[in-house]
Amino acid sequence: MNTVSGSKLGIDATKKIPGEGFKRLWSPLIKMDAAVRAKVEKLFNP
């Protein structure tokens, strides 16, 4: 007997705080290099 069930994936990407069980420091935000930013701008705004 083959039973097929659907699957779902939920992702919670909200920033957690210590009261929610998150006890380590957050990594610093990354920033795009000026050359990369220029290339992206050229690709999406021809």
Short mmCIF file of the C-alpha atoms (twelve columns), coordinates in Angstrom:
data_MODEL
# 
_entry.id   MODEL 
# 
loop_
_atom_site.group_PDB 
_atom_site.id 
_atom_site.type_symbol 
_atom_site.label_atom_id 
_atom_site.label_alt_id 
_atom_site.label_comp_id 
_atom_site.label_asym_id 
_atom_site.label_seq_id 
_atom_site.Cartn_x 
_atom_site.Cartn_y 
_atom_site.Cartn_z 
_atom_site.pdbx_PDB_model_num 
ATOM 1  C CA . MET A 1  0.000  0.000  0.000   1 
ATOM 2  C CA . ASN A 2  1.485  3.339  -1.064  1 
ATOM 3  C CA . THR A 3  0.444  6.310  0.981   1 
ATOM 4  C CA . VAL A 4  1.385  9.710  -0.319  1 
ATOM 5  C CA . SER A 5  1.096  12.713 1.918   1 
ATOM 6  C CA . GLY A 6  1.804  16.330 1.121   1 
ATOM 7  C CA . SER A 7  4.648  18.184 2.741   1 
ATOM 8  C CA . LYS A 8  4.996  21.723 3.872   1 
ATOM 9  C CA . LEU A 9  7.970  23.752 4.965   1 
ATOM 10 C CA . GLY A 10 7.677  26.806 7.152   1 
ATOM 11 C CA . ILE A 11 10.544 29.251 7.604   1 
ATOM 12 C CA . ASP A 12 10.548 31.789 10.398  1 
ATOM 13 C CA . ALA A 13 13.102 34.456 9.484   1 
ATOM 14 C CA . THR A 14 12.234 36.931 12.205  1 
ATOM 15 C CA . LYS A 15 15.030 38.219 14.427  1 
ATOM 16 C CA . LYS A 16 14.969 36.358 17.728  1 
ATOM 17 C CA . ILE A 17 15.700 37.725 21.190  1 
ATOM 18 C CA . PRO A 18 17.125 35.992 24.290  1 
ATOM 19 C CA . GLY A 19 13.633 35.531 25.752  1 
ATOM 20 C CA . GLU A 20 12.805 33.347 22.727  1 
ATOM 21 C CA . GLY A 21 15.806 31.074 23.307  1 
ATOM 22 C CA . PHE A 22 18.336 32.885 21.073  1 
ATOM 23 C CA . LYS A 23 21.418 33.493 23.182  1 
ATOM 24 C CA . ARG A 24 24.279 34.240 20.755  1 
ATOM 25 C CA . LEU A 25 25.229 37.519 19.053  1 
ATOM 26 C CA . TRP A 26 23.927 38.346 15.605  1 
ATOM 27 C CA . SER A 27 26.445 38.505 12.769  1 
ATOM 28 C CA . PRO A 28 27.108 41.961 11.312  1 
ATOM 29 C CA . LEU A 29 25.104 42.914 8.227   1 
ATOM 30 C CA . ILE A 30 26.877 42.336 4.931   1 
ATOM 31 C CA . LYS A 31 27.239 45.111 2.377   1 
ATOM 32 C CA . MET A 32 27.526 44.838 -1.369  1 
ATOM 33 C CA . ASP A 33 30.796 45.876 -2.935  1 
ATOM 34 C CA . ALA A 34 30.484 48.953 -5.192  1 
ATOM 35 C CA . ALA A 35 31.491 46.918 -8.287  1 
ATOM 36 C CA . VAL A 36 28.850 44.283 -7.546  1 
ATOM 37 C CA . ARG A 37 26.224 46.938 -6.916  1 
ATOM 38 C CA . ALA A 38 27.041 48.581 -10.281 1 
ATOM 39 C CA . LYS A 39 26.787 45.234 -12.082 1 
ATOM 40 C CA . VAL A 40 23.409 44.456 -10.499 1 
ATOM 41 C CA . GLU A 41 22.104 47.938 -11.306 1 
ATOM 42 C CA . LYS A 42 23.209 47.506 -14.937 1 
ATOM 43 C CA . LEU A 43 21.495 44.093 -15.194 1 
ATOM 44 C CA . PHE A 44 18.167 45.216 -13.736 1 
ATOM 45 C CA . ASN A 45 18.071 48.818 -14.991 1 
ATOM 46 C CA . PRO A 46 19.405 48.663 -18.563 1 
# 
